[in-house]
Amino acid sequence: MGISSALKKVLTNKKLSADITFRSISVGSYNTTTGVIAETNTDTSIRGVLEDINLREVNELVEANDKKIQIAAASLSSTPTTKDKIIVDSVTYSIIRIETNQLANEKLTFVCYLRT
């Protein structure tokens, strides 16, 4: 078992993690009549570890009431972006920052900083 598989097993453990929906948002074309840019949403049910922000992490971008979630990279088919959303218990969060943890060029986990 590789390290990415082991991390996925830990981060998807039902006792340690929560059910979440990762919403990948793809931007489509601009409609000149309505003035709206079309979006396509693709939802993926995964598990992740949701935490409150530590006060030491508060800075000009991260606020004290934000949250962060750690997701096994093997759970997703693509790297999260700040356009994407995370849904936990019917609350939709915007991703404001993403940290990628990797080893030997293999993505292991994504830590997404979230704001409602």
N, C-alpha and C positions, 0 to 999 in steps of 0.2 A: 504494500500500500504506500503510495507516494504521499508527500507532505500535503499537497493540495487536497487529496482525497481524505486524509486524516482531519484536516481543518474543516472540510465540508461536513464530515460526520459529527464533529463537535458542535459546529455552528447550527446544524439542523436538528440537534438533539431536542426532542419535544419538551424535556424538563428545563432546558436552558434557554430556549429560543421561543420566539413568537411567530405566528402566521402573519405574513405581510403580503401585500401585492406590490410588485414593482411595475410601474406604468412607464413604458418606453414611449416617448413622444417623438414622432417624425413630422417635420414641417413639410407641408406640401406647397401647392402653388398659390399665388396671390390672385384673388378674385377682384378684378377692377370695378365690377358693378357694386358689390357689397362692401369692398374695402377690407375684407377679412382674409387672413392667411389660413388655409386649410391645414388641419392637423389630423394625424392618424395615431390612435392610441393602441398599444399592444400590451395587454396585462399578463403578467406571469406570477403565479402563486409560488412563493418561496418562504424560507424561514430565515430569521435574523435575530440578533441580540440587540435590543433597544435599551439605551441608557440615557440618563440625564447628562447634561454638560457639566464637567468639572469646572469650578470657578477659575482655575488656572488656565483654562482654555479660552476664556472670554477675551476677545480682542476687538479690533475695529470691524471685523466681519461676523464673528460668532458672538451671539448674545446669551445672557444667563438663562433664559427660558427656552433656548433651543434644545434639541435632542440629537443623539447620534445613533446610528445603527451599523452594526458590523455584519457583513454578508460574505459568505464564501464565494469567491470568484467563480468556482466551478458551478454554482447555482444559476449563473447568468450566461447568456450566449454573447453578450456584448458588454463593454465597459459603460457604467452609468455616466450620465452627463448632468449638468445643472438644468437642462431642459426637462429631465425626467421627474417623476413623482414617486413617492412612497406612500402607501395607504396602510394604516394600522388602526384596527378597531373603528373603521368608518371615518377616520380622520385623515385628510389628505395633506401630506407634507411636501414642501418644495425642497429640493436638494440645493444647498447653498455652497457646499464645498465637498470635495471627494479626495480621500487619501487612498492610494493603492499600495498595499503591502505585497512585496514580491521577493522571490528568492531565485537567483540564477535565471532571470528573465521570465520566470513563471509567476503569473499573478496568483496570489493566494487569497487575499481578502480585500474588500472595499469597505472603507469606513466613510459613511455618508453623513454629513451634518445636515440636520433637518430643521425647517421652520414652518409653522402653520400659517 
